[in-house]
Amino acid sequence: MLKPDQPVPALDLPLTIGARYDLSKQHPEHFTMLVFYRGKHCPICRSYLEELGGKLEDFVAAGVNVAAVSMDNEDRAMVAHNDWKTGDVPLVYGLTEDQARAWGLYISQGRDDSGEPSMFSEPGLFLIRPDGRLYFASIQNAPFTRPPLDQLLEGISFVTEKGYPVRGTLT
């Protein structure tokens, strides 16, 4: 189980642009935000990531580096890359089951005739401080509820302006 104010797992995976995403090489002003999504089969993920793409400049202006991560293979990830309107949100793919579990994500089995892969992670959103420690986590076991992005931006602004401490550290 990930704990607030503790180091998060390493993450080094391919990007749909042909490069690699290495969490340890991120140097945000305030946070790195990882948005774990179910995969290209999920219309709710698509809507959320398209909304995120429209707000990416706001997150960057708030000192947040953003990436979206899935267990999709390269072919599925490239469909999302080409068909979804996510703007410049980096799409990271190839997350393994073990890596997903290390992040505390729920794992689901694909349903027959649904377009889902045989296994995929459910959504999660994490804010990681520049020192690699967890500041915020939101993990879902179904696709239906995600942190509202405008509310998240307001929270990030409050946290950075007021020096608001990490919560949940007694877990």
Secondary structure, DSSP 8 states (H G I E B T S, - for coil): ---TTSB----EEEBTTSSEEEGGG---SSEEEEEE---TT-HHHHHHHHHHHHHHHHHHHTTEEEEEE-S--HHHHHHHHHHS--TT--EE----HHHHHHTT--EEE--TTSS--SEEE--EEEEE-TTSBEEEEEE-SSSS----HHHHHHHHHHHHHHT-----TT-
